Structures are given as structure tokens and as C-alpha cells.
């Protein structure tokens, strides 16, 4: 797994303080924190499966034009991710405090898994 951390993430961790996801000024600072919140392999695998199923649901919506497919597009991705966080990672998803950066992080990690930069 990519273990790069930002200075602010390292400083918070070194002090033993919980990192507030809202403290990051931009996504480049946030992403190392996001990866640190996904250190559990099963959590990452659940994220990957949920994101893949979301893409399948989105493709089904595009192909059929049936807007009902938009509901599982969102629900499936978050359900798998939250099971990973609460059941395996034992932390609270960053999406509660930084929803946009967390969403971006999901897809950046998905890309990095496909590129082999983050291990499943």
C-alpha cells in the first residue's frame, strides 16, 4: 500500500491526536490521510467491490435509461465501504466530515489499486 503521508498527518499521528479530516487544505494533503484510514486489507477490498458494483449499476442506468438504477449506484458503494470501516478498519469514514474529498479519495484509491500502487 502507498504509505506516503503528509507532514500534517504525520504531525497529528506523532502527537497521538485524532486527525480531523477538515484540517486539510486540499485533496493532495487529504489523500495520504485517506490511505492511512484504509490500512486494513479487507476494508480496501470491500471498497473496491462496492465501487465496482456502483460502476455496474451506473452502466446499467446508462444502458437502460431506468433512473431506479441510480439508487443502488450510491447505496452499494457506501454500504460496502461502511461495512469495511465499521467492521474491519474500526474507524469512522471520513465521508462524515469531508464528503467531497472522501468521494474523490474512493476513486483515487480505486485508480491506484488498478495501477498496482495500492495492494488488495
N, C-alpha and C positions, 0 to 999 in steps of 0.2 A: 504494500500500500504506500502511496505517496505520503511521506512523513514530514514534508516541508511545513514549517509553522511560521506565522508572522511574529514579529517582535512583541506585539501587544498580546497575542495569545500566549506566548512563552512567558511573558512577564506575569500575566494573570495566573497561569498554572504554577509558576515557581512560587508565587506568594500563597498558593493554596486557595485562592479565591475562585468562586464560580464566575465564569466568563459570561457577561451579559451580551448576547448577540447584537443588541442595539448599539454597542460601543464601537462597532466597526464603521469606518467612514466610507468604504466602498467594497465592492464584491471581491476584488483582489485580496483585500485584508480578511474578508469573511471566509473565503473558501478554505484556507488551511484549518480554520476553526471547524468549519463544516466537516471536513475529512476527519478531524480528531473526534468528532461526535459520532463517527461511523467506524470505529475501530473493530467492532465485533463482526466477524465474517458472515454470520447468519443474518445480521441486520443488513449488511450490504447486499447479500443475495436476495433478501426479501424486497429491498428497494429496487433491485434490478428486475425481478419478476414483476413487481407491481407496475413499474414504468413500462415494461414491455407489453403487459396486458393493457395498459392505458393507451399505448400506441395502436394496438389491435382494435380496441374499441373506437378510437378516433378514426382509424381507417375504415371501419365498418360504417360509421356515421357518414363519412365522405362518399363511400360507395353506394350506400342505400338511401341517403338523404333523410333517414329516420333520426330526428332530433333526440329521441329517447336514448340513443347510444352515448349522448354527451354526459348523462348521469353516471354510468359506470366508468366512463373515461376518467372522471375525477375521483369517484369513490374508491375504485380499485387501487389506484396509485397510493392514495393516502392510507387506506386500510392496511396494505402490506407494509408500508413504511412505519406506521404507528405500532403495528404488531412487533416489528423489528426493534423499535426504540423501547417500548414498554416491556416487552417480553424477553429481549436478549441483550440489548445495549444498556438497559436500565437507566435511561435518561429521558428527558423531555424533549420532543422535537423542537428544533429552532424555529419551525414554522409558526409557533405560537407568538414569538416575539419579532421575527424577521421573515414574514411570509414570502416576500418577493425574492430576497436573497436565498432563502431556503429552497424555493421552487427552482431558481437558477442553479443552485448547488446540486439539486437532484439530477438535473440534465447534464451539468458539467461532470459529475461523478459517473453518470451513465456513459458519457463520451469517453471518459478516462478508463472505464472498465473495458469498453470495446477496443481501445487503443493499447490495452495492457499496462497502463500506468497505475491502475488500482486493481488489486488482486481480488478475485472472487474466491 
